[in-house]
Amino acid sequence: MLYQSFNNMMARIRKLLEDVYESGVRLKEAELRALQAQINPHFLYNTLDSVNWLALESGVDEIVEINSSLSSMYRYIMKDAHEMGAASSAALINASRSCA
């Protein structure tokens, strides 16, 4: 009887350790996805800014105007996507932490 209780307790401890490990992995994956979602928009913003400065230096006003319009449109689209993504990432992180 005591031996069976000990085995049950050891199995439960192993299961809890596996659960903690898996929730840690899920948390790290959610954090990585959140960081990647932040990096991609910054890359595009920096590229558009570089194009804008080159166009300004070259005196090509049409490119400046097109680039500004594209930047404004992208900023508008990404604002909503970023808010939704941040909420989703926060939910994933909170869910992972609650499983720990």
C-alpha positions, 0 to 999 in steps of 0.5 A: 500500500505504501509502495503504491502511494509512493509510486502515485506520488512520484508519477504526479510529481513527474506530471507536474514537472512536465506541465511546468516545462511545457508551460514555460516553452509556451510562454517563451514561444508567445514572447518570441511571437510578440517580439517578432510582431514588433520587429516587422513593422519597425523594419518597414517604417525604417525602410519607408523613412530611408526612401523618404529621405532619399527622395527628399535629397533628390528633390523627387516630390512625387516619391515623397508624396507617394511614400507619405501616403503609403506610410500613412496607410500602413500606420493606419492598418498596423495600428489596429493590427498591433492593438489586436496582436498585443491583446492576443499576445497578452492573452497567450502569455497570461494563459501560459502563466496560469497553467504554470 
